[in-house]
Amino acid sequence: MRSIDLAPTAAFLLGIPEPQQSQGVVRRDIVVGGGRYTPVPIVALNDFHGQLDQTTTLLDGQTVTVGGAAKLVNFTTA
């Protein structure tokens, strides 16, 4: 078991959502009856309408803002 697998596995055992930023996996192989669960990946989750909480992520070595509602910018011209 890797240390990054601890949080997702503990969340699974407690019946709560796993941490959003966790990179580990739920270790179903060490859970009694864990084989009866099938992981279901969520593909193409998007924030088209800005309904998810805004957060940041590391992308190509830079911290970028992701999710959340669009920011309104006031442009003025001279």
N, C-alpha and C positions, 0 to 999 in steps of 0.2 A: 504494500500500500504506500502510495506517495503522499507526502504531506498536503499537496494541493487537492487530493481526493477526500480529505477529511471533512471539509465544510459541506460539499454536496452530499456526501454519504450521511452525515449527521442530520442535515435538513430532511433527507429522505426518511430517515428513521423517526424523526419528529413529526413528519407529515406536513411540513411547511415548504414553501417554494425555496429552491436553492438560490444562493446569492447570485445576483445578476452578473457580477464580474468574475465569478469563479471559473477557473480554467480546468479544474479537475473533473472527474467523472464519478457517478455513483457506483460504488463497488458492490454491485448486486451479488457477486460471487461469495462475499463474506457474510451476507445477510441471510438468515434462515428464511427459506421460501422466496428468496430474491429472484430465482429463475422464472417465477410466474409473471414477473413484470417485464414489459417490453419497452425500451426507450423509444420515444417518438420525437425525432428532430423537427424543429419548427423552421421551415424554409421560407425565405422571402418575406420575413417580417419587416414591415416598413412603417414609417411615421408620416404618411402622406398628409394627414390632416392635423399634424402637430399635437396629437393627444398623449404622447408618451412624455414622461419627465425628461427634461434636458439633462444631459450628462456629458462627460468628455471621455475620449479614448485615445490611446497612443496609435498613431498611424504614420508609418515611415519616419519614426523618430520624433514626430511632432505631436503635441497635444491638440486635438481638434474637438470642437463641439458637435455633438450628435443628438438627435431627437429634440423634442420640445416644439413649441409653437414658433413660427417664424418671427423674427424681430422686425419691427417697423422702423425704417430709417427715414429721417427727414433730410432731404437733399435741398440745398438752397443754391441758387445761381447768382452770380454777381453781374 
